[in-house]
Amino acid sequence: MFEHKSQPLAPISIYYKRILNTFLLSSALILFSLGIGVLGYCLIAGLGWIDALLNASMILTGMGPVNPMPNNASKLFASFYCIYSGVAFLSSIAVFLSPALHRIMHKLHLENANVS
C-alpha cells in the first residue's frame, strides 16, 4: 500500500487518495461497531433505538454506559462490547493516521539519507 523506504516519496495526489481511503475504511469500522452495539442493546437489553444508539456511542468512544443493564445477558453483552469497542476504536484511529505517519517517517528517512 505504501512505498518502500528506497523509493521516492509519493506525489501529494496519491497521499490524498490514501487519506480518503483510510478515512472511509476507519469510518466503516466505526459504523459497523456502532451497529453491533445498537443491535445488541436493542435486542438483548431491551432499550429503544435512541437509547441503544446513545449507549453504543458512549461505550465505543470510551465514555461509559448511560443506562443500567436490566439482566445478566445484557450485562455480559455490555462487558464484551466494551472490550471489543476499545480495540475497534483504537484500531480505526491507527488505520486513519497510518498514511500521515508513514509519510512523516518516510520524509525523515529521506532527509537522513541525504545527510550521510
N, C-alpha and C positions, 0 to 999 in steps of 0.2 A: 504494500500500500504506500509506503514511504520510500524515498530514495536512499540508497546506501551512502555511508559517510564518504566514500570515494567519489561519488557522483556530485555534480554541481547542485546548488540549491534550486528547488523547483520554482518556476515562474509564479508570480502572485495570483494569476488566474487559477492555476491548479491548487494553490493554497486555499483560495476562497471556496473552490469546489469541495475540498476536503472538509473545511469548516462546515459548509452546508450539509454534507453527507453525515458527518458525525453529530451535528445538531439533530438531524432527522432520526438517526439511529438512537440517540440518547432520549429524544422525545418519545419515540415508540416504546422504548423500555419503560419509561416513566408511566406512559398511558396504560401499557399492559399491566404493570404492577398496581396501578391505581384501580384498574378494572378488577383484578383479583381481589383487592381489598373491599371494594364496593359490593361485589357479589357475595363475598364471604360474610360481610357484616349484614347484608340484607337477608341472606338465606339461613345463616347459622345463628346470628344474634337477634334476628327479627327486627332490625332497625329499618326505618324508612329510607328511601333513596338519598335524600338530602343529608340525613344524619349519618348514613353509611359513607357518603362521599366525604363529609367532614371528618369522620373518624379515620378513614383511609388516608386522606390527605395529611392529617396531623401525624399519623404514625409514619407515613412514608417520608416526611421531612424531618422526623426526629423530635417532634414537639410533644408527643404523648397522646394517649387516648382521651376522648371527651366524654363519652357515655360509659356507664358501668356495664359490664357484661353480665347478662341475666342467668347464664347456665354454664356448666363446665365445658361443654363443647365450644361455646363461643369464647371462653377464656383460653382454651387450647388453641383455637384458631388465631386469636389475637396474639398469643405468645409466638407462634410460628411465623405469623405475618410480620411481627416486629423484627424478628431475626432476619427474615428474607428482605424486608424493606431497607434495613441498614446496608446490607450488601448491594442491593439493587440500586439504591440512590447513589452510593459512593462509586459504584461501577459506571453508572451513567455519566457522572461528573468526570471520571477519568477518561471515558471514551470521548466526551465532548472536548476536553482540554488537550487530548493527545496531539492533534496537528500543531497547535501553538507551541507546546513543549518540545515537540520534535524539531520544529523549525528553529527555536531558540538554541537547542543543543547542537543542531547541525551547523548553524551560523557560528556558534562559539568554536566548534571543532574546526571549521574552515579558517577562522581567524587565527587559531593556534597553529594550524598547519602552515600558514603564511609566515608566521614569526620564526619558526625553526629553520 
